[in-house]
């Protein structure tokens, strides 16, 4: 979370990916958060997007959209 805040404080847009409850605070603070479908329910609930196939290889097509 502190890294996300530091980057945003310098004017950057920040994206965060995660799958566990330890990622929730940083995901909530980020401009765009992406959770894995296989991750925790809480993480999926706070994210902006959920990778339904839980596969990072899907990220290029998600970003392209």
DAZIWO-V984702 format. One line per field, one symbol per residue. ss: DSSP state (2 for helix, 1 for strand, 0 for the rest). A space follows every 10 residues. Layout:
ss = ???
//
This chain:
ss = 0222222220 0000111100 2222222220 0111110000 2222220011 1000022222 22220
//
